[in-house]
Amino acid sequence: MSQKTTNAMRLLTQAGISFDTQSYEVDEADLSGTHVASQLGLPPEQVFKTLVARGEKNGIMVFCIPAAEELDLKKAAALTRDKKIEMIHVRELQSLTGYIRGGCSPIGMKKKYPTFIDETAILFDRIYVSAGMRGMQIILRPDDLIQFTQAHTADLVK
């Protein structure tokens, strides 16, 4: 399989951020982060899925959380000072981010949205996030991801 360069990879390269990539077999029936982790032989705590939500006050926001976890919408709302946050509909994902479900990267979305990364990311030397396409992960230092996306770290999971 030839290595495809995604927008996320180009942006990291331009910023001088060191990263690796790893490809995996895509299962259209299971696009979950836990499936990706098992395909890569990794603990699901080290693979971060990218979720997009909408707050009634702050609009679109991006959350990166460990693959097996669930975003706690109440914690997210408290953190962003929104009364209510809800996940966007899958059909809105591509028009808002430029990415499709199962290939949504926190890096290089169409617009710069407020980004939040679960605080457990910093427990790892390197974490895995989508490279912006199904079947490819970017592996990088959590600090580099946090700095590049100007993310806030917080406890985001149930």
DSSP file with accessible surface (Angstrom, degrees, kcal/mol):
  #  RESIDUE AA STRUCTURE BP1 BP2  ACC     N-H-->O    O-->H-N    N-H-->O    O-->H-N    TCO  KAPPA ALPHA  PHI   PSI    X-CA   Y-CA   Z-CA
    1    1 A M              0   0  178      0, 0.0     2,-0.1     0, 0.0    22,-0.1   0.000 360.0 360.0 360.0 124.1    0.0    0.0    0.0
    2    2 A S        -     0   0  109      1,-0.1     2,-0.6     0, 0.0     0, 0.0  -0.487 360.0-106.4 -75.7 146.3    1.6    3.3   -1.0
    3    3 A Q        -     0   0  102     -2,-0.1     2,-0.4    20,-0.0    -1,-0.1  -0.603  32.8-156.1 -75.5 116.2    1.9    6.0    1.6
    4    4 A K        -     0   0  121     -2,-0.6     2,-0.6    -3,-0.0    -1,-0.0  -0.780  11.2-136.1 -92.1 135.7   -0.7    8.7    1.0
    5    5 A T        -     0   0   71     -2,-0.4     2,-0.2     4,-0.0    -2,-0.0  -0.838  22.1-158.0 -93.0 125.6    0.2   12.1    2.5
    6    6 A T     >  -     0   0    7     -2,-0.6     4,-2.4     1,-0.1     5,-0.2  -0.553  31.3-107.1 -96.9 166.9   -2.8   13.7    4.2
    7    7 A N  H  > S+     0   0   71      1,-0.2     4,-2.6     2,-0.2     5,-0.2   0.895 121.1  56.2 -57.0 -41.7   -3.4   17.4    4.9
    8    8 A A  H  > S+     0   0    0    123,-0.5     4,-2.1     1,-0.2    -1,-0.2   0.918 108.2  47.1 -59.0 -43.8   -2.7   16.7    8.6
    9    9 A M  H  > S+     0   0    6    122,-0.4     4,-2.5     2,-0.2    -1,-0.2   0.916 111.3  51.3 -64.8 -43.2    0.7   15.2    7.8
   10   10 A R  H  X S+     0   0  114     -4,-2.4     4,-2.8     1,-0.2    -2,-0.2   0.921 109.9  49.7 -60.1 -43.8    1.6   18.1    5.5
   11   11 A L  H  X S+     0   0   45     -4,-2.6     4,-1.8     2,-0.2    -1,-0.2   0.908 111.6  47.7 -64.1 -41.9    0.7   20.6    8.2
   12   12 A L  H  <>S+     0   0    0     -4,-2.1     5,-2.7     2,-0.2     4,-0.3   0.917 112.5  49.8 -65.0 -41.8    2.8   18.8   10.9
   13   13 A T  H ><5S+     0   0   91     -4,-2.5     3,-1.6     1,-0.2    -2,-0.2   0.943 110.1  50.3 -61.9 -45.8    5.7   18.6    8.4
   14   14 A Q  H 3<5S+     0   0  151     -4,-2.8    -1,-0.2     1,-0.3    -2,-0.2   0.847 110.1  51.2 -59.6 -34.8    5.4   22.4    7.7
   15   15 A A  T 3<5S-     0   0   54     -4,-1.8    -1,-0.3    -5,-0.2    -2,-0.2   0.474 115.2-118.2 -82.6  -3.0    5.4   23.1   11.4
   16   16 A G  T < 5 +     0   0   68     -3,-1.6     2,-0.5    -4,-0.3    -3,-0.2   0.765  61.3 152.1  73.4  24.9    8.5   21.0   11.9
   17   17 A I      < -     0   0   26     -5,-2.7     2,-0.3    -6,-0.2    -1,-0.2  -0.776  42.8-130.8 -93.7 127.7    6.8   18.6   14.2
   18   18 A S        +     0   0   81     -2,-0.5   123,-0.5    -3,-0.1     2,-0.3  -0.581  41.0 150.9 -79.8 134.7    8.2   15.1   14.2
   19   19 A F        -     0   0   39     -2,-0.3     2,-0.3   121,-0.1   121,-0.2  -0.974  31.0-145.1-153.9 162.7    5.7   12.2   13.8
   20   20 A D  E     -A  139   0A  91    119,-2.3   119,-3.3    -2,-0.3     2,-0.3  -0.823  15.6-141.7-121.1 169.3    5.3    8.7   12.4
   21   21 A T  E     -A  138   0A  42     -2,-0.3     2,-0.4   117,-0.2   117,-0.2  -0.927  10.0-168.3-130.2 155.5    2.4    7.1   10.7
   22   22 A Q  E     -A  137   0A  74    115,-2.0   115,-2.7    -2,-0.3     2,-0.2  -0.980  11.1-148.7-142.3 131.7    1.0    3.6   10.9
   23   23 A S  E     -A  136   0A  57     -2,-0.4     2,-0.3   113,-0.2   113,-0.2  -0.626  15.4-175.6 -97.7 161.1   -1.6    2.1    8.6
   24   24 A Y        -     0   0   28    111,-1.7     2,-0.4    -2,-0.2    16,-0.1  -0.956  36.2 -87.1-148.3 163.0   -4.2   -0.5    9.5
   25   25 A E        -     0   0  145     -2,-0.3     2,-0.3    14,-0.1   110,-0.1  -0.608  43.9-134.7 -76.4 125.8   -6.9   -2.5    7.8
   26   26 A V        -     0   0   45     -2,-0.4     2,-0.6   108,-0.1     5,-0.1  -0.666  13.3-162.4 -84.9 133.9  -10.2   -0.6    7.6
   27   27 A D    >   -     0   0   66      3,-0.5     3,-2.0    -2,-0.3     8,-0.1  -0.947   5.1-160.4-114.8 105.6  -13.3   -2.5    8.6
   28   28 A E  T 3  S+     0   0  126     -2,-0.6     3,-0.3     1,-0.3    -1,-0.1   0.767  92.6  56.3 -57.3 -24.9  -16.3   -0.5    7.2
   29   29 A A  T 3  S+     0   0   95      1,-0.3     2,-0.3    -3,-0.1    -1,-0.3   0.644 116.2  35.1 -81.9 -16.0  -18.6   -2.3    9.7
   30   30 A D    <   +     0   0   59     -3,-2.0    -3,-0.5     1,-0.1    -1,-0.3  -0.755  57.0 159.2-142.4  93.0  -16.4   -1.2   12.6
   31   31 A L        +     0   0   26     -2,-0.3    -1,-0.1    -3,-0.3    -3,-0.1   0.234  36.7 133.1 -94.9  13.5  -14.9    2.2   12.4
   32   32 A S     >  -     0   0   39      1,-0.1     4,-1.8     4,-0.0     3,-0.1  -0.236  66.2-124.3 -69.3 153.9  -14.5    2.5   16.2
   33   33 A G  H  > S+     0   0   13     34,-0.3     4,-2.7     1,-0.2    34,-0.2   0.820 112.1  58.7 -63.8 -31.8  -11.3    3.6   17.9
   34   34 A T  H  > S+     0   0   61     33,-0.5     4,-2.4     2,-0.2    -1,-0.2   0.889 104.5  50.8 -67.9 -34.9  -11.1    0.4   19.8
   35   35 A H  H  > S+     0   0   25      2,-0.2     4,-2.6     1,-0.2    -2,-0.2   0.925 109.9  50.1 -65.1 -42.9  -11.1   -1.5   16.6
   36   36 A V  H  X S+     0   0    8     -4,-1.8     4,-1.9     1,-0.2    -2,-0.2   0.943 110.2  50.7 -59.3 -47.2   -8.2    0.7   15.3
   37   37 A A  H  X>S+     0   0    1     -4,-2.7     5,-2.9     1,-0.2     4,-0.6   0.919 111.5  46.9 -58.7 -44.2   -6.3    0.0   18.6
   38   38 A S  H ><5S+     0   0   80     -4,-2.4     3,-0.8     1,-0.2    -1,-0.2   0.900 109.7  54.0 -68.1 -36.2   -6.7   -3.7   18.3
   39   39 A Q  H 3<5S+     0   0   82     -4,-2.6    -1,-0.2     1,-0.2    -2,-0.2   0.855 114.5  41.7 -60.8 -36.1   -5.7   -3.6   14.6
   40   40 A L  H 3<5S-     0   0   19     -4,-1.9    -1,-0.2    -5,-0.2    -2,-0.2   0.461 112.1-120.2 -90.9  -4.7   -2.5   -1.8   15.7
   41   41 A G  T <<5 +     0   0   67     -3,-0.8    -3,-0.2    -4,-0.6    -4,-0.1   0.867  68.3 135.1  67.7  36.4   -1.9   -4.0   18.7
   42   42 A L      < -     0   0   30     -5,-2.9    -1,-0.2    -6,-0.2    -2,-0.1  -0.840  65.5-100.6-116.2 155.5   -2.1   -1.0   21.1
   43   43 A P    >   -     0   0   51      0, 0.0     3,-2.2     0, 0.0     4,-0.5  -0.534  34.7-126.4 -68.3 137.4   -3.9   -0.3   24.4
   44   44 A P  G >  S+     0   0   38      0, 0.0    23,-1.3     0, 0.0     3,-0.7   0.730 106.3  70.3 -61.0 -17.6   -7.0    1.7   23.6
   45   45 A E  G 3  S+     0   0   95      1,-0.2    24,-0.0    21,-0.2    -3,-0.0   0.707  98.1  50.1 -69.0 -20.4   -5.9    4.3   26.1
   46   46 A Q  G <  S+     0   0   37     -3,-2.2    82,-2.3    81,-0.1     2,-0.6   0.588  97.0  76.0 -96.3 -10.5   -3.1    5.3   23.7
   47   47 A V  B <  S-b  128   0A   3     -3,-0.7    20,-2.9    -4,-0.5     2,-0.5  -0.899  70.9-156.4-104.6 122.3   -5.3    5.7   20.6
   48   48 A F  E     -D   66   0B   3     80,-3.3    82,-0.5    -2,-0.6     2,-0.3  -0.863   1.6-151.3-106.8 129.1   -7.3    8.9   20.7
   49   49 A K  E     -D   65   0B  63     16,-2.9    16,-2.0    -2,-0.5     2,-0.6  -0.698  15.5-130.3 -93.7 152.1  -10.6    9.3   18.7
   50   50 A T  E     -D   64   0B  18     54,-0.4     2,-0.4    -2,-0.3    14,-0.2  -0.905  25.5-174.5-107.2 120.8  -11.6   12.8   17.5
   51   51 A L  E     -D   63   0B  37     12,-3.4    12,-3.1    -2,-0.6     2,-0.5  -0.905  12.1-150.6-116.4 145.1  -15.2   13.8   18.3
   52   52 A V  E     +D   62   0B   5     -2,-0.4    36,-2.0    10,-0.2     2,-0.3  -0.960  22.0 170.1-119.4 129.7  -17.0   16.9   17.1
   53   53 A A  E     -DE  61  87B   0      8,-2.5     8,-2.7    -2,-0.5     2,-0.4  -0.865  25.6-131.6-134.0 167.2  -19.7   18.5   19.2
   54   54 A R  E     -DE  60  86B  88     32,-3.2    32,-2.3    -2,-0.3     2,-0.3  -0.985  12.8-155.7-126.5 128.3  -21.7   21.7   19.2
   55   55 A G  E  >  -DE  59  85B   3      4,-2.7     4,-1.5    -2,-0.4    30,-0.2  -0.748  23.9-127.1 -98.2 147.8  -22.3   23.9   22.2
   56   56 A E  T  4 S+     0   0  102     28,-2.0    -1,-0.1    -2,-0.3    29,-0.1   0.801 109.2  24.6 -65.4 -24.5  -25.3   26.2   22.4
   57   57 A K  T  4 S+     0   0  127     27,-0.3    -1,-0.2     2,-0.1    25,-0.1   0.840 130.1  36.2-103.9 -45.9  -23.1   29.2   23.1
   58   58 A N  T  4 S-     0   0   75      1,-0.3    -2,-0.1    22,-0.1     2,-0.1   0.432  89.6-150.3 -96.1  -1.4  -19.6   28.3   21.7
   59   59 A G  E  <  +D   55   0B  26     -4,-1.5    -4,-2.7    54,-0.1    -1,-0.3  -0.351  57.7  17.8  72.4-144.9  -20.6   26.5   18.6
   60   60 A I  E     +D   54   0B  20     -6,-0.2     2,-0.3    -8,-0.1    -6,-0.2  -0.393  66.5 172.8 -73.2 135.2  -18.4   23.7   17.1
   61   61 A M  E     -D   53   0B   2     -8,-2.7    -8,-2.5    52,-0.2     2,-0.4  -0.963  23.4-135.2-139.5 155.2  -15.7   22.2   19.3
   62   62 A V  E     -Df  52 115B   1     52,-2.8    54,-2.6    -2,-0.3     2,-0.4  -0.930  16.4-170.2-116.6 135.1  -13.3   19.2   18.9
   63   63 A F  E     -Df  51 116B   0    -12,-3.1   -12,-3.4    -2,-0.4     2,-0.6  -0.991   6.8-163.4-127.2 129.4  -12.6   16.6   21.6
   64   64 A C  E     +Df  50 117B   0     52,-2.7    54,-2.9    -2,-0.4   -14,-0.2  -0.962  23.8 162.6-111.9 119.2   -9.9   14.0   21.5
   65   65 A I  E     -D   49   0B   0    -16,-2.0   -16,-2.9    -2,-0.6     6,-0.1  -0.923  46.6 -76.4-134.1 158.7  -10.4   11.2   24.0
   66   66 A P  E >   -D   48   0B   6      0, 0.0     3,-1.9     0, 0.0   -18,-0.2  -0.235  49.2-113.4 -56.5 144.0   -9.1    7.6   24.5
   67   67 A A  T 3  S+     0   0    4    -20,-2.9   -33,-0.5   -23,-1.3   -34,-0.3   0.767 112.0  45.7 -52.2 -37.7  -10.7    5.2   22.0
   68   68 A A  T 3  S+     0   0   58    -24,-0.3    -1,-0.3   -21,-0.2     2,-0.1   0.548  99.6  89.9 -87.7  -4.7  -12.6    3.1   24.5
   69   69 A E    <   -     0   0   74     -3,-1.9     2,-0.4   -25,-0.2    -4,-0.1  -0.388  68.1-131.8 -93.0 168.2  -14.0    6.0   26.5
   70   70 A E        -     0   0  117     88,-0.2    88,-1.9    -2,-0.1     2,-0.2  -0.956  27.8-111.6-119.0 135.9  -17.2    8.1   26.1
   71   71 A L  B     -H  157   0C   9     -2,-0.4     2,-1.0    86,-0.2    86,-0.2  -0.470  24.6-136.0 -65.6 129.9  -17.2   11.9   26.1
   72   72 A D     >  -     0   0   29     84,-3.2     4,-2.5    -2,-0.2     5,-0.2  -0.796  16.6-166.9 -88.6 103.2  -18.9   13.2   29.2
   73   73 A L  H  > S+     0   0   61     -2,-1.0     4,-2.4     1,-0.2    -1,-0.2   0.823  85.3  55.1 -64.2 -30.0  -21.1   16.0   27.7
   74   74 A K  H  > S+     0   0  179      2,-0.2     4,-2.3     1,-0.2    -1,-0.2   0.929 110.5  44.5 -68.4 -44.6  -21.8   17.5   31.2
   75   75 A K  H  > S+     0   0   67      2,-0.2     4,-2.5     1,-0.2    -2,-0.2   0.912 114.0  51.0 -63.3 -42.2  -18.0   17.8   31.9
   76   76 A A  H  X S+     0   0    0     -4,-2.5     4,-2.2    80,-0.2     6,-0.2   0.921 110.5  48.6 -61.8 -42.8  -17.5   19.2   28.4
   77   77 A A  H  X>S+     0   0    8     -4,-2.4     5,-2.3     2,-0.2     4,-0.7   0.927 112.0  48.6 -64.7 -42.2  -20.3   21.8   28.9
   78   78 A A  H ><5S+     0   0   76     -4,-2.3     3,-0.7     1,-0.2    -2,-0.2   0.926 111.9  50.3 -63.1 -42.2  -18.9   22.8   32.3
   79   79 A L  H 3<5S+     0   0   66     -4,-2.5    -1,-0.2     1,-0.2    -2,-0.2   0.882 118.2  36.9 -62.8 -41.2  -15.4   23.2   30.8
   80   80 A T  H 3<5S-     0   0   13     -4,-2.2    -1,-0.2    -5,-0.2    -2,-0.2   0.384 108.7-120.8 -95.2   1.5  -16.6   25.3   27.9
   81   81 A R  T <<5 +     0   0  193     -4,-0.7     2,-0.4    -3,-0.7    -3,-0.2   0.844  65.3 141.7  58.6  36.0  -19.2   27.2   30.0
   82   82 A D      < -     0   0    8     -5,-2.3    -1,-0.2    -6,-0.2     3,-0.1  -0.847  54.5-140.5-100.2 146.4  -21.9   26.0   27.7
   83   83 A K  S    S+     0   0  187     -2,-0.4     2,-0.3     1,-0.3    -1,-0.1   0.888  88.1  10.4 -68.2 -38.7  -25.3   25.1   29.1
   84   84 A K        -     0   0  124     -7,-0.1   -28,-2.0    -3,-0.1     2,-0.4  -1.000  61.0-171.6-146.9 138.8  -25.5   22.2   26.7
   85   85 A I  E     -E   55   0B   8     -2,-0.3     2,-0.3   -30,-0.2   -30,-0.2  -0.993  10.9-179.1-127.6 136.7  -23.3   20.4   24.3
   86   86 A E  E     -E   54   0B 104    -32,-2.3   -32,-3.2    -2,-0.4     2,-0.1  -0.981  33.5-102.2-134.4 153.1  -24.3   17.7   21.9
   87   87 A M  E     -E   53   0B  79     -2,-0.3   -34,-0.3   -34,-0.3     2,-0.1  -0.378  42.1-116.2 -65.3 143.6  -22.5   15.6   19.3
   88   88 A I        -     0   0   20    -36,-2.0     2,-0.2     1,-0.1   -36,-0.1  -0.386  35.9 -94.6 -74.5 162.8  -23.0   16.8   15.7
   89   89 A H    >>  -     0   0  107      1,-0.1     3,-2.2    -2,-0.1     4,-0.7  -0.577  29.1-122.1 -76.6 142.2  -24.7   14.6   13.2
   90   90 A V  H >> S+     0   0   94      1,-0.3     3,-1.4    -2,-0.2     4,-0.6   0.863 111.8  63.2 -52.0 -37.0  -22.4   12.4   11.1
   91   91 A R  H 34 S+     0   0  201      1,-0.3     4,-0.4     2,-0.1    -1,-0.3   0.721 102.5  50.3 -65.4 -18.9  -23.9   14.0    8.0
   92   92 A E  H <> S+     0   0   43     -3,-2.2     4,-2.1     1,-0.1     5,-0.3   0.633  88.2  87.3 -88.1 -15.6  -22.5   17.4    9.1
   93   93 A L  H <X>S+     0   0   18     -3,-1.4     4,-2.8    -4,-0.7     5,-0.6   0.908  88.3  43.8 -56.0 -51.5  -19.0   16.1    9.8
   94   94 A Q  H  X5S+     0   0  113     -4,-0.6     4,-2.1     1,-0.2    -1,-0.2   0.916 113.8  49.4 -66.2 -40.7  -17.5   16.5    6.3
   95   95 A S  H  45S+     0   0   80     -4,-0.4    -1,-0.2     1,-0.2    -2,-0.2   0.867 119.0  39.7 -68.1 -31.0  -18.9   19.9    5.7
   96   96 A L  H  <5S+     0   0   30     -4,-2.1    15,-0.4     3,-0.1    -2,-0.2   0.869 134.8  15.7 -82.2 -38.9  -17.7   21.2    9.0
   97   97 A T  H  <5S-     0   0    1     -4,-2.8    13,-1.0     2,-0.3    -3,-0.2   0.659  89.5-122.3-111.9 -23.7  -14.3   19.5    9.2
   98   98 A G  S  <<S+     0   0   34     -4,-2.1     2,-0.3    -5,-0.6    -4,-0.2   0.446  80.8 104.3  88.1  -0.3  -13.4   18.3    5.8
   99   99 A Y        -     0   0   16     -6,-0.6    -1,-0.3     6,-0.1    -2,-0.3  -0.794  63.7-132.3-115.4 159.6  -13.1   14.8    7.2
  100  100 A I    >   -     0   0   68      3,-0.3     3,-2.4    -2,-0.3    32,-0.1  -0.692  42.4 -79.2-105.9 161.6  -15.2   11.6    7.1
  101  101 A R  T 3  S+     0   0  127      1,-0.3    -1,-0.1    -2,-0.2    33,-0.1  -0.307 121.2  23.8 -58.2 133.6  -16.3    9.4   10.0
  102  102 A G  T 3  S+     0   0   25    -52,-0.2    33,-0.3     2,-0.1    -1,-0.3   0.362 123.0  59.1  88.4  -4.0  -13.5    7.0   10.9
  103  103 A G    <   +     0   0    0     -3,-2.4     2,-0.6    31,-0.1    -3,-0.3  -0.032  67.2 133.6-144.0  32.9  -10.9    9.4    9.4
  104  104 A C        -     0   0   10     -5,-0.2    26,-0.4   -54,-0.2   -54,-0.4  -0.799  34.0-167.7 -94.3 116.9  -11.4   12.6   11.4
  105  105 A S        -     0   0    0     -2,-0.6    26,-0.1     2,-0.2    -6,-0.1  -0.802  27.8-138.7-102.8 146.1   -8.2   14.2   12.6
  106  106 A P  S    S+     0   0    8      0, 0.0     2,-0.5     0, 0.0     3,-0.3   0.609  89.0  80.1 -73.5  -8.7   -7.9   17.0   15.2
  107  107 A I  S    S+     0   0    0     23,-0.3    -2,-0.2     1,-0.2   -99,-0.2  -0.847  98.4   5.8-103.0 128.7   -5.2   18.4   12.8
  108  108 A G  S    S+     0   0   18     -2,-0.5    -1,-0.2     1,-0.1  -100,-0.1   0.812  74.2 166.9  79.3  31.9   -6.0   20.4    9.7
  109  109 A M        -     0   0   25     -3,-0.3   -11,-0.2     2,-0.2    -1,-0.1  -0.327  53.9 -99.7 -70.5 166.1   -9.8   20.8    9.9
  110  110 A K  S    S+     0   0  136    -13,-1.0     2,-0.3   -14,-0.1   -13,-0.1   0.840 108.0  21.3 -54.9 -38.5  -11.4   23.3    7.5
  111  111 A K  S    S-     0   0  141    -15,-0.4     2,-0.9   -14,-0.0    -2,-0.2  -0.894  90.4-103.6-126.9 163.0  -11.6   25.8   10.4
  112  112 A K        -     0   0  129     -2,-0.3    -2,-0.0    -4,-0.1     3,-0.0  -0.775  46.5-176.0 -89.3 103.4   -9.7   26.2   13.6
  113  113 A Y        -     0   0   28     -2,-0.9   -52,-0.2     1,-0.1    -4,-0.1  -0.748  38.6 -89.6 -98.2 152.4  -12.2   25.0   16.3
  114  114 A P        -     0   0   64      0, 0.0   -52,-2.8     0, 0.0     2,-0.4  -0.386  52.4-154.7 -57.0 131.9  -11.6   25.1   20.0
  115  115 A T  E     -f   62   0B   6     35,-0.4    37,-2.1    34,-0.3     2,-0.4  -0.937  16.3-171.5-122.5 138.4   -9.9   21.8   20.8
  116  116 A F  E     -fg  63 152B  15    -54,-2.6   -52,-2.7    -2,-0.4     2,-0.4  -0.993   4.6-164.2-129.1 132.8   -9.8   19.8   24.0
  117  117 A I  E     -fg  64 153B   1     35,-2.7    37,-1.5    -2,-0.4   -52,-0.2  -0.962  32.4-104.6-120.5 133.9   -7.7   16.7   24.6
  118  118 A D  E >   - g   0 154B   1    -54,-2.9     3,-2.2    -2,-0.4     4,-0.2  -0.299  29.6-123.9 -58.0 137.3   -8.3   14.3   27.5
  119  119 A E  G >  S+     0   0   92     35,-2.3     3,-1.1     1,-0.3     4,-0.2   0.690 104.0  74.3 -59.1 -19.5   -5.7   14.8   30.2
  120  120 A T  G >  S+     0   0   44     34,-0.3     3,-1.9     1,-0.2     4,-0.3   0.701  75.5  81.8 -69.4 -14.9   -4.6   11.2   30.1
  121  121 A A  G X  S+     0   0    0     -3,-2.2     3,-1.8     1,-0.3    -1,-0.2   0.880  83.2  60.4 -55.8 -37.7   -2.8   11.9   26.8
  122  122 A I  G <  S+     0   0   97     -3,-1.1    -1,-0.3     1,-0.3    -2,-0.2   0.591  86.8  75.0 -73.5  -4.7    0.2   13.3   28.7
  123  123 A L  G <  S+     0   0  134     -3,-1.9     2,-0.3    -4,-0.2    -1,-0.3   0.642  91.3  69.2 -76.1 -13.5    0.7    9.9   30.4
  124  124 A F  S <  S-     0   0   46     -3,-1.8     3,-0.1    -4,-0.3   -78,-0.0  -0.807  74.2-141.2-109.4 148.7    2.1    8.6   27.1
  125  125 A D  S    S+     0   0  147     -2,-0.3     2,-0.3     1,-0.3    -1,-0.1   0.878  96.1  10.3 -66.2 -40.9    5.4    9.4   25.3
  126  126 A R  S    S-     0   0   67     15,-0.2     2,-0.3    16,-0.1    -1,-0.3  -0.996  70.5-163.2-141.1 143.4    3.4    9.2   22.0
  127  127 A I  E     - C   0 140A   1     13,-3.0    13,-2.3    -2,-0.3     2,-0.4  -0.840  17.8-124.9-122.9 165.2   -0.2    8.9   21.2
  128  128 A Y  E     +bC  47 139A  27    -82,-2.3   -80,-3.3    -2,-0.3     2,-0.3  -0.922  30.2 167.1-112.6 131.5   -2.1    7.9   18.0
  129  129 A V  E     - C   0 138A   0      9,-2.3     9,-3.6    -2,-0.4   -80,-0.1  -0.941  47.0 -78.4-134.9 161.5   -4.7   10.1   16.3
  130  130 A S  E     - C   0 137A   9    -82,-0.5   -23,-0.3   -26,-0.4     7,-0.3  -0.277  28.4-144.0 -59.6 141.3   -6.3    9.8   12.9
  131  131 A A        -     0   0    0      5,-2.3  -123,-0.5     2,-0.5  -122,-0.4   0.418  58.9 -88.9 -84.6   0.0   -4.1   11.0   10.0
  132  132 A G  S    S+     0   0   16      4,-0.3     2,-0.3     1,-0.3   -32,-0.2   0.607 105.3  67.6 101.1  14.4   -7.2   12.4    8.3
  133  133 A M  S >  S-     0   0   49      3,-0.5     3,-1.2   -31,-0.1    -2,-0.5  -0.975  90.5 -92.9-155.1 154.5   -8.2    9.3    6.4
  134  134 A R  T 3  S+     0   0   62     -2,-0.3   -31,-0.1     1,-0.2  -108,-0.1  -0.493 108.8  29.2 -67.5 140.2   -9.5    5.8    7.3
  135  135 A G  T 3  S+     0   0    4    -33,-0.3  -111,-1.7    -2,-0.1     2,-0.4   0.499 103.9  87.6  92.1   5.4   -6.7    3.3    7.6
  136  136 A M  E <   -A   23   0A   1     -3,-1.2    -5,-2.3  -113,-0.2    -3,-0.5  -0.991  49.7-171.0-143.9 131.8   -3.9    5.7    8.8
  137  137 A Q  E     -AC  22 130A   9   -115,-2.7  -115,-2.0    -2,-0.4     2,-0.4  -0.926  17.3-138.6-118.9 146.2   -2.9    7.0   12.2
  138  138 A I  E     -AC  21 129A   0     -9,-3.6    -9,-2.3    -2,-0.4     2,-0.5  -0.869  15.4-155.2 -97.9 136.1   -0.4    9.7   13.1
  139  139 A I  E     +AC  20 128A  12   -119,-3.3  -119,-2.3    -2,-0.4     2,-0.3  -0.963  31.5 142.7-114.1 120.6    1.9    8.9   16.0
  140  140 A L  E     - C   0 127A   0    -13,-2.3   -13,-3.0    -2,-0.5  -121,-0.1  -0.959  54.9 -78.8-151.4 168.8    3.2   12.0   17.9
  141  141 A R    >>  -     0   0  113   -123,-0.5     4,-1.9    -2,-0.3     3,-0.5  -0.524  38.7-130.4 -70.1 136.1    4.1   13.4   21.3
  142  142 A P  H 3> S+     0   0    6      0, 0.0     4,-2.9     0, 0.0     5,-0.2   0.894 108.1  56.7 -55.4 -39.8    1.0   14.6   23.1
  143  143 A D  H 3> S+     0   0   84      1,-0.2     4,-2.7     2,-0.2     5,-0.2   0.873 105.2  51.3 -60.1 -38.2    2.7   17.9   23.8
  144  144 A D  H <> S+     0   0   22     -3,-0.5     4,-2.8     2,-0.2    -1,-0.2   0.917 111.9  46.3 -65.7 -41.3    3.2   18.5   20.1
  145  145 A L  H  X S+     0   0    0     -4,-1.9     4,-2.6     2,-0.2     6,-0.3   0.935 113.2  49.4 -65.2 -44.5   -0.4   17.8   19.4
  146  146 A I  H  X>S+     0   0   31     -4,-2.9     5,-2.2     1,-0.2     4,-0.6   0.941 115.9  43.0 -60.8 -47.0   -1.6   20.0   22.3
  147  147 A Q  H ><5S+     0   0  149     -4,-2.7     3,-0.8     3,-0.2    -2,-0.2   0.939 114.6  49.0 -65.1 -47.6    0.7   22.9   21.1
  148  148 A F  H 3<5S+     0   0   60     -4,-2.8    -2,-0.2     1,-0.3    -1,-0.2   0.897 119.5  36.7 -62.7 -41.6   -0.1   22.5   17.4
  149  149 A T  H 3<5S-     0   0    5     -4,-2.6   -34,-0.3    -5,-0.2    -1,-0.3   0.444 104.4-127.8 -89.4   0.2   -3.9   22.4   17.9
  150  150 A Q  T <<5 +     0   0  139     -3,-0.8   -35,-0.4    -4,-0.6    -3,-0.2   0.893  51.0 174.3  52.7  42.7   -3.7   25.0   20.8
  151  151 A A      < -     0   0   13     -5,-2.2     2,-0.4    -6,-0.3   -35,-0.2  -0.382  32.6-134.8 -82.2 158.5   -5.7   22.5   22.8
  152  152 A H  E     -g  116   0B 110    -37,-2.1   -35,-2.7    -3,-0.1     2,-0.4  -0.882  19.5-138.1-104.0 141.3   -6.7   22.5   26.4
  153  153 A T  E     +g  117   0B  65     -2,-0.4     2,-0.3   -37,-0.2   -35,-0.2  -0.826  38.0 142.5-100.9 144.2   -6.3   19.4   28.4
  154  154 A A  E     -g  118   0B  13    -37,-1.5   -35,-2.3    -2,-0.4     2,-0.8  -0.972  60.2 -80.5-164.0 168.1   -9.0   18.3   30.8
  155  155 A D        +     0   0   70     -2,-0.3   -37,-0.1   -37,-0.2    -2,-0.0  -0.746  55.3 160.9 -79.6 111.3  -10.9   15.3   32.3
  156  156 A L        +     0   0    0     -2,-0.8   -84,-3.2   -92,-0.1     2,-0.2   0.455  36.4  87.8-114.1  -6.0  -13.4   14.7   29.4
  157  157 A V  B      H   71   0C  18    -86,-0.2   -86,-0.2     1,-0.1   -88,-0.0  -0.639 360.0 360.0-108.1 160.2  -14.6   11.2   29.9
  158  158 A K              0   0  137    -88,-1.9   -88,-0.2    -2,-0.2    -1,-0.1  -0.381 360.0 360.0 -70.9 360.0  -17.3    9.4   31.9
